């Protein structure tokens, strides 16, 4: 699951943008601005509908225009590059949007004091070397950023956080208390057992097609999961699905498909203004991106929570 990056530039700066794309090819999946425009849409609609498809954006500002400001003349970036920089900054956040700017290009006063990626002009001997150097810096920033999770235009981060805090963490705590108290559990098939070892696998479907309730039913039937109800303590009771094949060894193996993914699917359909059956290529990309973010958010929360670490794991499955 590689980060997905939008690369924008003017036509004049396209050669620089392609150098950046080349430097990123082994690190990320990148799309050039010239490939994102759908038929029968305005440029504004095409651009504004693209933001949620990407994890990061790189805008290349080359000196393509001359600007007179306060009786001085400057080399300036094209208006569309400035607009796209603002658009992606607003949508993805300033830490996920990068401006690669050519030496001598007028920098907006609003950007004063910000460390920017400045490259020499296209005709300078060290141009390619400096572009590669700046891309390396951007890569490192992305690597560092991949351990953080922002609240973006779509709710995958918030849904994952709510699912973990309200269900996973509380459920594990409650069952560990039951293990300590040596409580006897009763399965729907009449089996009785005590918890010797607790495992919890969160299964995330590799696509959001179909209702999550149907996916859970399908998985239960195929893998012969059993239901188990745990008496409520501080929170309401839940029906758990368990892998009964391990009960005889004293292992309570909980398995769950997050039903909250239904809300994510609906959000994606609303964002993409879906009016058809099936999925377009872009809808598939957006779905994979949000599934990836949901999973990575869960993995981070699990790793940083001493209550559930080494008990809970996450995996992508096909149903």
C-alpha positions as CSV (number, residue, x, y, z in Angstrom):
1,X,0.0,0.0,0.0
2,X,2.1,2.9,-1.3
3,X,1.2,6.6,-0.8
4,X,-0.7,8.2,-3.7
5,X,0.6,11.6,-4.9
6,X,-0.8,14.3,-7.2
7,X,1.8,16.2,-9.2
8,X,0.7,19.6,-10.6
9,X,2.5,22.1,-12.8
10,X,2.1,24.5,-15.7
11,X,2.7,23.2,-19.2
12,X,6.0,25.0,-19.1
13,X,6.9,23.2,-15.9
14,X,5.9,19.8,-17.1
15,X,9.4,18.6,-17.7
16,X,10.3,19.3,-14.0
17,X,7.1,17.6,-12.9
18,X,8.1,14.5,-14.9
19,X,11.5,14.5,-13.3
20,X,9.8,14.5,-9.9
21,X,7.5,11.6,-11.1
22,X,10.5,9.6,-12.2
23,X,12.3,10.1,-8.8
24,X,9.1,8.9,-7.0
25,X,8.4,5.8,-9.1
26,X,9.9,3.3,-6.7
27,X,8.3,5.0,-3.7
28,X,4.8,6.1,-4.5
29,X,2.0,5.9,-7.0
30,X,1.9,9.3,-8.7
31,X,-0.5,11.0,-11.1
32,X,0.4,13.9,-13.3
33,X,-2.2,16.7,-13.6
34,X,-2.6,16.1,-17.3
35,X,-4.0,12.6,-16.7
36,X,-6.8,13.5,-14.2
37,X,-9.2,15.5,-16.4
38,X,-12.5,13.7,-17.2
39,X,-14.7,14.5,-20.2
40,X,-17.8,16.6,-19.7
41,X,-16.5,18.4,-16.6
42,X,-15.1,21.8,-16.1
43,X,-11.4,22.2,-15.1
44,X,-12.6,23.5,-11.7
45,X,-14.9,20.4,-11.1
46,X,-12.2,18.1,-12.3
47,X,-9.7,19.5,-9.8
48,X,-11.9,20.0,-6.8
49,X,-13.2,16.4,-7.1
50,X,-9.6,15.0,-7.1
51,X,-8.4,16.0,-3.7
52,X,-9.7,13.1,-1.6
53,X,-8.1,10.6,-4.0
54,X,-4.6,11.5,-2.9
55,X,-2.5,11.3,0.3
56,X,-0.1,14.0,-0.8
57,X,0.3,16.7,-3.5
58,X,3.4,18.3,-5.1
59,X,3.0,21.5,-7.0
60,X,5.8,22.7,-9.3
61,X,6.1,26.5,-9.6
62,X,8.3,27.6,-12.4
63,X,8.8,31.2,-13.6
64,X,6.5,31.2,-16.5
65,X,4.9,34.7,-16.2
66,X,6.1,38.2,-15.5
67,X,4.4,40.1,-12.7
68,X,4.6,43.8,-11.9
69,X,4.0,44.5,-8.2
70,X,4.6,47.9,-6.5
71,X,6.6,49.2,-9.5
72,X,8.9,46.1,-9.5
73,X,8.9,43.3,-12.1
74,X,9.2,39.7,-10.9
75,X,9.2,36.2,-12.4
76,X,6.0,34.5,-11.3
77,X,4.3,31.1,-11.2
78,X,1.2,30.5,-13.3
79,X,-2.2,31.3,-11.6
80,X,-3.4,27.7,-12.0
81,X,-0.4,26.3,-10.0
82,X,-1.1,28.8,-7.2
83,X,-4.8,27.8,-7.2
84,X,-4.0,24.1,-7.1
85,X,-1.5,24.6,-4.2
86,X,-4.3,26.3,-2.2
87,X,-6.9,23.7,-3.2
88,X,-4.8,20.8,-2.1
89,X,-3.5,22.6,1.0
90,X,-7.1,23.2,2.1
91,X,-8.1,19.6,1.4
92,X,-5.0,17.6,2.5
93,X,-3.4,20.0,5.0
94,X,-0.2,22.0,4.8
95,X,1.9,19.1,5.9
96,X,0.8,17.0,3.0
97,X,1.1,19.6,0.2
98,X,4.5,20.6,-1.1
99,X,5.5,23.6,-3.3
100,X,8.6,23.0,-5.4
101,X,9.6,26.5,-6.6
102,X,12.1,27.7,-9.1
103,X,14.8,30.1,-8.0
104,X,13.8,33.7,-8.7
105,X,10.1,33.1,-8.7
106,X,8.2,35.6,-6.5
107,X,7.1,34.0,-3.3
108,X,3.8,35.1,-1.8
109,X,4.0,37.1,1.4
110,X,1.7,34.5,3.0
111,X,4.4,31.9,2.5
112,X,7.2,34.0,4.0
113,X,9.1,32.1,6.8
114,X,8.1,28.7,5.5
115,X,10.8,26.3,4.3
116,X,10.1,25.7,0.7
117,X,11.8,23.3,-1.8
118,X,13.7,25.7,-4.0
119,X,15.3,24.4,-7.2
120,X,17.6,26.0,-9.8
121,X,16.3,27.0,-13.2
122,X,15.8,24.3,-15.8
123,X,18.9,25.4,-17.8
124,X,21.3,25.3,-14.8
125,X,23.8,22.4,-14.8
126,X,22.8,21.2,-11.4
127,X,19.1,21.3,-12.1
128,X,18.4,17.5,-12.2
129,X,20.7,16.9,-9.2
130,X,18.8,19.5,-7.1
131,X,15.4,18.2,-8.1
132,X,16.4,14.7,-7.0
133,X,17.7,16.1,-3.7
134,X,14.4,17.9,-3.0
135,X,12.4,14.8,-3.9
136,X,14.5,12.8,-1.4
137,X,13.7,15.4,1.3
138,X,10.0,15.1,0.4
139,X,10.2,11.3,0.6
140,X,11.7,11.5,4.1
141,X,8.9,13.9,5.2
142,X,6.3,11.5,3.9
143,X,8.0,8.5,5.7
144,X,7.8,10.5,8.9
145,X,4.2,11.6,8.2
146,X,3.0,8.1,7.6
147,X,2.9,7.5,11.3
148,X,0.3,10.2,11.8
149,X,-3.3,10.2,10.7
150,X,-5.2,13.4,9.8
151,X,-8.9,14.0,9.7
152,X,-9.4,14.4,6.0
153,X,-12.3,15.0,3.7
154,X,-13.5,11.4,4.2
155,X,-14.0,9.8,7.6
156,X,-11.7,6.7,7.6
157,X,-9.5,8.0,10.4
158,X,-12.4,9.1,12.6
159,X,-14.3,5.8,12.0
160,X,-11.2,3.7,12.8
161,X,-10.6,5.7,16.0
162,X,-14.2,5.4,17.2
163,X,-14.3,1.6,16.4
164,X,-11.0,1.0,18.3
165,X,-11.9,3.1,21.4
166,X,-15.6,2.2,21.7
167,X,-15.4,-1.5,20.8
168,X,-11.9,-3.1,20.5
169,X,-10.2,-1.6,23.5
170,X,-13.2,-1.9,25.8
171,X,-13.9,-5.5,24.7
172,X,-10.4,-6.7,25.3
173,X,-10.3,-5.1,28.7
174,X,-13.5,-6.7,29.7
175,X,-12.5,-10.1,28.5
176,X,-9.1,-9.9,30.2
177,X,-11.0,-9.2,33.5
178,X,-13.1,-12.3,32.8
179,X,-10.0,-14.3,32.2
180,X,-8.5,-13.2,35.5
181,X,-11.8,-14.1,37.3
182,X,-11.8,-17.6,35.5
183,X,-15.3,-17.0,34.2
184,X,-17.0,-19.9,32.5
185,X,-18.2,-19.1,29.0
186,X,-21.0,-20.8,27.1
187,X,-21.1,-21.0,23.3
188,X,-24.2,-21.3,21.2
189,X,-23.4,-24.9,20.4
190,X,-23.4,-25.8,24.1
191,X,-19.6,-25.8,24.6
192,X,-18.2,-24.5,27.9
193,X,-14.7,-23.1,28.4
194,X,-12.4,-20.7,30.3
195,X,-10.1,-18.2,28.6
196,X,-6.5,-19.4,28.6
197,X,-5.4,-17.2,25.8
198,X,-7.1,-14.2,24.1
199,X,-6.7,-13.3,20.5
200,X,-8.7,-10.8,18.5
201,X,-8.4,-10.5,14.7
202,X,-10.0,-7.6,12.9
203,X,-10.8,-8.5,9.3
204,X,-11.1,-5.7,6.8
205,X,-12.6,-6.5,3.4
206,X,-10.5,-5.6,0.4
207,X,-13.4,-3.8,-1.1
208,X,-16.5,-2.0,0.3
209,X,-19.0,-3.5,-2.2
210,X,-22.1,-5.1,-0.6
211,X,-23.4,-4.4,2.9
212,X,-21.0,-5.2,5.8
213,X,-23.7,-7.2,7.5
214,X,-23.9,-9.5,4.5
215,X,-20.1,-9.8,4.5
216,X,-20.2,-10.8,8.2
217,X,-22.9,-13.3,7.5
218,X,-21.0,-14.8,4.6
219,X,-17.8,-15.1,6.6
220,X,-19.6,-16.7,9.6
221,X,-21.2,-19.3,7.4
222,X,-18.1,-20.2,5.4
223,X,-15.8,-20.4,8.4
224,X,-18.4,-21.8,10.8
225,X,-17.9,-19.0,13.3
226,X,-19.9,-19.3,16.6
227,X,-21.6,-16.5,18.4
228,X,-20.8,-15.7,22.0
229,X,-22.5,-13.1,24.2
230,X,-20.6,-11.5,27.0
231,X,-22.4,-10.0,30.0
232,X,-22.2,-6.2,30.2
233,X,-20.2,-4.5,32.8
234,X,-19.5,-0.8,32.3
235,X,-20.7,-0.9,28.7
236,X,-23.4,-2.7,26.7
237,X,-23.2,-6.3,25.8
238,X,-22.0,-7.5,22.4
239,X,-22.3,-10.6,20.3
240,X,-18.9,-11.8,19.5
241,X,-17.9,-14.1,16.6
242,X,-15.3,-16.7,17.6
243,X,-13.2,-19.3,15.9
244,X,-14.4,-22.4,17.7
245,X,-11.6,-24.6,16.4
246,X,-9.2,-23.1,18.9
247,X,-11.5,-23.2,22.0
248,X,-10.4,-26.7,22.9
249,X,-6.9,-25.3,23.4
250,X,-8.1,-22.6,25.7
251,X,-7.8,-19.9,23.1
252,X,-10.6,-17.5,22.7
253,X,-10.1,-16.2,19.2
254,X,-12.5,-13.3,18.5
255,X,-13.0,-12.3,14.9
256,X,-14.7,-9.2,13.7
257,X,-15.5,-7.3,10.5
258,X,-16.1,-3.6,11.4
259,X,-19.7,-2.8,10.5
260,X,-18.7,0.9,10.7
261,X,-17.2,0.4,7.2
262,X,-20.8,0.8,5.9
263,X,-20.6,4.5,6.8
264,X,-17.3,4.8,4.9
265,X,-18.8,3.2,1.8
266,X,-21.7,5.7,1.9
267,X,-19.4,8.6,2.4
268,X,-17.3,7.6,-0.7
269,X,-20.5,7.3,-2.8
270,X,-21.7,10.7,-1.6
271,X,-18.3,12.3,-2.3
272,X,-18.0,10.9,-5.8
273,X,-21.7,11.8,-6.5
274,X,-22.4,8.2,-7.6
275,X,-25.3,7.8,-9.9
276,X,-24.5,4.4,-11.3
277,X,-24.1,0.7,-10.6
278,X,-20.6,-0.6,-10.4
279,X,-17.4,1.3,-9.8
280,X,-15.2,3.5,-11.9
281,X,-11.4,3.3,-11.8
282,X,-11.3,6.5,-9.7
283,X,-13.9,5.1,-7.2
284,X,-11.8,2.0,-6.8
285,X,-8.7,4.1,-6.1
286,X,-10.6,6.2,-3.5
287,X,-11.9,3.1,-1.9
288,X,-8.5,1.4,-1.6
289,X,-7.0,4.6,-0.2
290,X,-9.6,4.9,2.5
291,X,-9.4,1.1,3.4
292,X,-5.6,1.6,3.6
293,X,-6.0,4.6,5.9
294,X,-8.6,2.8,8.1
295,X,-6.3,-0.2,8.5
296,X,-3.1,1.9,9.2
297,X,-5.0,4.0,11.8
298,X,-6.1,0.8,13.6
299,X,-2.5,-0.7,13.4
300,X,-1.1,2.5,15.0
301,X,-3.7,2.5,17.8
302,X,-3.1,-1.2,18.5
303,X,0.7,-0.7,18.6
304,X,0.5,2.2,21.0
305,X,-2.1,0.7,23.4
306,X,-0.6,-1.6,26.1
307,X,-4.0,-3.1,26.8
308,X,-4.4,-4.7,23.3
309,X,-0.9,-5.0,21.9
310,X,0.0,-8.6,21.2
311,X,-3.7,-9.6,21.4
312,X,-5.2,-7.7,18.5
313,X,-4.1,-7.9,14.9
314,X,-5.5,-6.6,11.6
315,X,-5.6,-8.2,8.2
316,X,-7.1,-7.5,4.8
317,X,-9.3,-10.4,3.5
318,X,-11.3,-11.1,0.4
319,X,-14.9,-12.0,0.9
